[in-house]
Amino acid sequence: MTEPKTALIIGASRGLGLGLVKQFNQSGWQVTATVRAPQRADELKALHGVQVETLDIDDSQSLGALAQQLRGQVFDLIFVNAGVLGPEHQSATAATQAELGQLFMTNVSAPIRLAEKLVDQLRPGTGVLAFMSSVLGSVTNPEGNNLALYKASKAALNSLTNSFVCSLPEPRPTVLSLHPGWVRTEMGGPNAEIDVETSCAGLAAQVQHFAGKGGHHFVDYKGQAIPW
């Protein structure tokens, strides 16, 4: 009997993270999901076979504890979904040092620090490391000026991801920067174009399509390439 594939989903208490856990769980994967606040994990805990761990992605000690807990496990997928929208004003002029520090720590530095810690636990040859990016992270995209700081954080994540990939030894694993579409979540709002289930089914399809190909790819949930 073939062993089930394994996935680690970071930031899974709600929205797309929770949707990804459900998608892979329903497909027979063995899923480990992280949440920042265990008291918000009731829906996750109700899913059969899902292992729930606590992680504050901004906290290096919390990351160290998770790495110790997962030591020796091998994953077919590590999906870093954790992220924030940033201050409501989205203004570089109005932004405080604390606001920018929080935004860029959570959306840029912390995901790469986690990847550096856990990348060696990807399954050799076929493992996929995925980051939840956004089409707004494309510097050629003129849209989304009302989300200027969020846009900047996703562009920075893409850039830092590229630098991280270049630092990995050959043969390099598959690394995906994924745009989920405009999704009806708390962040995307009620007027967004697609629901969580549609987005997560597409994201899962891209993970499986690119597995084993190696290199860094910036694509949306439909598999369409996005210019950097």
Order of alpha helices (4+ residues) and beta strands (2+ residues): beta-alpha-beta-alpha-beta-alpha-beta-alpha-alpha-beta-alpha-beta-alpha-beta
